[in-house]
Amino acid sequence: MKQKLSLGAILFMFSCCAYGQLFDIKTKYQGDPFFINVDMQQLQQDCARNEDEYNQLDKKEKIKYDSRCPLNNLKFDFKRLDKLIDEDPIAYNGNDFQLKLSISPINPNNKNEKDLPNLGRDITLSLISKNQVIDKLFLANNSFSNNPTLWHGYQHYYIAPSGDIYTLLSIKSEPIEAESGTFPTLWKHYNIDTSNMKFVLKEMQINMPEATYHIIYPNQFNTKFHEGAVEYGLTLEEAIALFNQSAKNGSSDYSLASRVYHYYQDQLTEKIKLLDSKKQQQDLLLTLKQNINTACLITPAPIHESDIEPYLDKVLTCLIDQHRQAIKHVEDELAN
């Protein structure tokens, strides 16, 4: 009987063929291939925990309940990394470059900051050529706070022989009312560019309460709204007015900007439909979308959980401004 290949395995084989070069990454540093392809919403459902329900289970049932979350069943032992890195930090040693892992403490100078994790460690992957560090990548971490009401953060990874690197940042929350669990927040896909000796971000997913934002560089920005997402109870007109006022005041709310962005995205599509030629409509819409997204996705990607909301606010505000300009451009075309 023929067995079906998993999507992750197919993507892995494709990436090997596409880039045409394999790297002999030491097995003890490769990480877990689970992170090649992550369904953020499904993973969140599997890793959420109902505390009332959980506390009524016996020990055996709790183990079964916890096993629903794939993050609890990873084959790669991330807990051993610190010792391995201390013994030998080189993950790859090639003719042209090396990959070296290093450990640093989290927030060594910010231990009194209430909103920041103040214990744990970060693991960095450095690309070294001719004995010089050419580029660095935040690879993994384990962060937590002395304050038990704050979240704990974990980032896991996989380094594929193809030179593709996948990371997933998850937030482990303490019980809020009856809910707790580990929530996937930020997934990234990098590739090692050996021509320019740098780590290149190819793709990113950000999982937020209202939506999952999927970015494919350099020019794709996609949003998948979650069922039952809260919309503030504002009308669209009120949301636009509040966004405009916030922008003037220098304040921000990315989730409000997200709703306003989709309004202008729809407006641009409707304006373009008024053009005479179907081909002109299709070509102009594609060109404008690519140009708009390219201009806004130059915003540096978030690294830590605290970077995500400011990043989304900057990108969405940029997308709104660009769409307003594009709508004016199409209106001028129609007027002529």
WONORPE-V981378 format. One record per run of one state. SS is the DSSP state (a for helix, b for strand, c for the rest). FROM is the first residue (numbers start at 0). TO is the last residue. Records with the same first field share a line. If there is no record, write none. Layout:
SS: FROM-TO ; FROM-TO
This chain:
c: 0-5 ; 19-25 ; 29-29 ; 31-31 ; 36-38 ; 55-57 ; 66-68 ; 72-76 ; 87-88 ; 93-96 ; 105-117 ; 129-130 ; 144-150 ; 159-162 ; 176-177 ; 193-196 ; 207-209 ; 216-218 ; 225-234 ; 249-252 ; 272-276 ; 296-303 ; 335-335
a: 6-18 ; 26-28 ; 32-35 ; 39-46 ; 50-54 ; 58-65 ; 69-71 ; 77-86 ; 235-248 ; 253-271 ; 277-295 ; 304-334
b: 30-30 ; 47-49 ; 89-92 ; 97-104 ; 118-128 ; 131-143 ; 151-158 ; 163-175 ; 178-192 ; 197-206 ; 210-215 ; 219-224
